[in-house]
């Protein structure tokens, strides 16, 4: 551990805290799908004009 020893309950609390602080890890496939959908939507709007 470190300088301070934590009991089991405190360790769980610290772990939860760090999980909340971590930025959400997005899936690459989801991100590509999102970008593709936006691109198709833009393309559709351009063709409508």
HELIX and SHEET records of a PDB file:
HELIX    1   1 UNK A    8  UNK A   21  1                                  14    
HELIX    2   2 UNK A   28  UNK A   48  1                                  21    
END                                                                             
